[in-house]
Amino acid sequence: MSFQSLKMANWLNYKRLTAFLLLFLLSFAYSLDQAKCVTWGFYGHKRINRIAIFTLPPELFGFYKEHIEFLTEHAVDPDKRRYAMDGEAQCHYIDLDRYYTQGEDPFSTIPRKWVEAVAKYSEDTLQKHGIVPWHINVMKMRLQKAFEANNVDLILKYSADIGHYIGDAHVPLHTTANYNGQLTGQKGIHGLWESRLVEINADDYNYFVGKAKYIDRVLDCAWDAVKASHLALDSVLRFEKELTEEFSANHKYSYEQRGNAVVSTYSHEFSQAYHNRLNGMVERRMRTAIITVGSIWFTAWVDAGQPDLSRLQNTPPSAELLEEMKALDARFHAGCHSGRICE
């Protein structure tokens, strides 16, 4: 081969390698961006709702167990609505760091009561930075009203939904404007913490969380969940950054088959190192979410006067509710296929 031919061959190989690396980086960036689409991952949310049923006393257990598949499957409906309805996204988080500067205590700064918070910041500001603790309280009241009306459709819908929002409040990255590490050069950490680690380790978690208990002040309970999550945020970010310095890029990331697609994701080795460094944090937050979901279901029922749910058993969701859920699913998957959102 002549020198000119060898030079041309090397140039073509260089172009091919460059193109491959570009495609890799684009596909990886895309897959990490998709981490913003779901919280706890669909897998985690479904598991939280499903196991919460087993925390309930006999007066609720029969009804909830009968509808376990509905409550499991529709635990992810709020995430689907985020991309189909205005006003939904802010119900999943609260950016506490928008309200305080370094060294200040956000929990002394932000009023817990909605009316007082609106008076201090304005409703537009609260909506802009997320309202999850307040929304959990609203959803509890809606569920209570559904129990009072013996409305099977609304009991099921609100029970599934409130489980989702409570799960979100237990995720540290749902308490910060830096929700996906985009402000600290850690883009993708959202999906790593709440999806990847759960998918790999969830079968080894201890789900014996005890029995649901009555909660005197649901709003305070929601704020306590947010506070515990936010206090864990520093470790979530710091440990990932420390491990990134210890792992080379080709060991931090890997390709995996997901359905019909091959996607780039955090390697099993890196994910497990991060999970170990967190020392049980993900399991603890999931366990606390589960018992809180069961307890707020129970509290709504008690505050509704403890209606006899045995009279509602053998009553399936209405055709109207199922059609509503079907339409939501269709809108969500249409967004997935358009590339705007993902599952």
Secondary structure, 3 states (H helix, E strand, C coil): CCHHHHHHHHHHHHHHHHHHHHHHHHHHHHHHHHHHHCCCHHHHHHHHHHHHHHHCCHHHHHHHHHCHHHHHHHHHHHHHHCCCCCCCHHHHCCCHHHCCCCCCCHHHHCCCCHHHHHHHHCHHHHHHHCCHHHHHHHHHHHHHHHHHCCCHHHHHHHHHHHHHHHHHHCCHHHCCCCCCCCCCCCCCHHHHHHHHHHHHHHHHCCCCCCCCCCCCCHHHHHHHHHHHHHHCHHHHHHHHHHHHHHCCHHHHEEEEEECCEEEEEECHHHHHHHHHHCCCHHHHHHHHHHHHHHHHHHHHHHHCCCCCHHHHCCCCCCHHHHHHHHHHHHHHHHHHHHCCCCC
